[in-house]
Amino acid sequence: FYGYLCTQLIGGYLSDKYGAKHVIAVASLCWSVLGLMTPLAAHWNLGALIAVRVLLGVASGVSYPSVHSLVGKWFPIGERSFISA
């Protein structure tokens, strides 16, 4: 959760600078790799598991503002409330 909390502003900045779809694509790749690494890190030791989970939170944190940036640019004004709900 702490990694998720710390990257909210960074995610919004990166979405405005590079485009939300690119930020979401990179974040999704990171989620996938870190999700696959979780059982392996748990097998190694507790410190590795915690590090992988924190990094997973960091990758997840950039997605929330990126999705809202994407909704704001790609959907018509009348449909934005339905998409966000």
VEXDREN-2710 file (C-alpha; in Angstrom, 1 decimal):
% VEXDREN-2710
k/r/px/py/pz
1/PHE/0.0/0.0/0.0
2/TYR/2.8/2.4/0.8
3/GLY/4.3/2.0/-2.7
4/TYR/0.8/2.6/-4.2
5/LEU/0.4/5.7/-2.1
6/CYS/3.7/7.2/-3.0
7/THR/3.3/7.0/-6.8
8/GLN/-0.1/8.6/-7.4
9/LEU/1.4/12.1/-8.3
10/ILE/4.1/10.5/-10.3
11/GLY/1.6/8.5/-12.3
12/GLY/-0.4/11.6/-13.2
13/TYR/2.7/13.4/-14.3
14/LEU/3.9/10.5/-16.4
15/SER/0.5/10.2/-18.0
16/ASP/0.4/13.8/-19.0
17/LYS/4.0/13.7/-20.3
18/TYR/4.1/10.4/-22.1
19/GLY/0.5/9.4/-22.5
20/ALA/-1.7/7.3/-20.4
21/LYS/-1.8/4.2/-22.6
22/HIS/2.0/4.0/-22.5
23/VAL/2.1/4.3/-18.7
24/ILE/-0.6/1.7/-18.3
25/ALA/1.2/-0.6/-20.6
26/VAL/4.5/-0.4/-18.7
27/ALA/2.7/-0.7/-15.4
28/SER/0.8/-3.8/-16.6
29/LEU/4.1/-5.4/-17.7
30/CYS/5.6/-4.7/-14.3
31/TRP/2.5/-6.2/-12.5
32/SER/2.7/-9.3/-14.6
33/VAL/6.4/-9.9/-13.9
34/LEU/6.2/-9.0/-10.2
35/GLY/3.1/-11.2/-9.8
36/LEU/5.0/-14.1/-11.3
37/MET/8.0/-13.4/-9.1
38/THR/5.9/-13.4/-5.8
39/PRO/6.0/-17.2/-5.2
40/LEU/9.7/-17.3/-6.0
41/ALA/10.4/-14.4/-3.7
42/ALA/8.4/-16.1/-0.9
43/HIS/10.5/-19.2/-1.4
44/TRP/13.8/-17.1/-1.0
45/ASN/13.0/-15.2/2.2
46/LEU/10.7/-12.7/3.8
47/GLY/12.7/-9.7/2.8
48/ALA/12.5/-10.6/-0.9
49/LEU/8.8/-11.1/-0.7
50/ILE/8.3/-7.7/1.0
51/ALA/10.4/-6.0/-1.7
52/VAL/8.5/-7.6/-4.5
53/ARG/5.2/-6.7/-3.0
54/VAL/6.3/-3.0/-2.4
55/LEU/7.4/-2.9/-6.1
56/LEU/4.1/-4.3/-7.1
57/GLY/2.4/-1.5/-5.2
58/VAL/4.6/1.1/-6.9
59/ALA/3.6/-0.3/-10.3
60/SER/0.0/-0.3/-9.3
61/GLY/0.1/3.3/-8.0
62/VAL/0.8/4.8/-11.4
63/SER/-2.3/3.1/-12.9
64/TYR/-5.0/4.9/-11.1
65/PRO/-4.3/8.4/-12.3
66/SER/-3.4/7.0/-15.7
67/VAL/-6.8/5.5/-16.1
68/HIS/-8.5/8.8/-15.2
69/SER/-6.3/10.6/-17.7
70/LEU/-7.2/8.0/-20.3
71/VAL/-11.0/8.4/-19.5
72/GLY/-10.7/12.2/-19.7
73/LYS/-9.2/12.1/-23.2
74/TRP/-10.8/9.2/-24.9
75/PHE/-14.5/9.2/-23.8
76/PRO/-17.2/11.8/-24.5
77/ILE/-18.3/14.0/-21.7
78/GLY/-21.7/12.4/-21.4
79/GLU/-20.2/8.9/-20.9
80/ARG/-17.4/9.6/-18.5
81/SER/-19.5/9.2/-15.3
82/PHE/-20.7/5.7/-16.6
83/ILE/-17.2/4.6/-17.4
84/SER/-15.8/5.8/-14.0
85/ALA/-18.6/4.1/-12.1
END
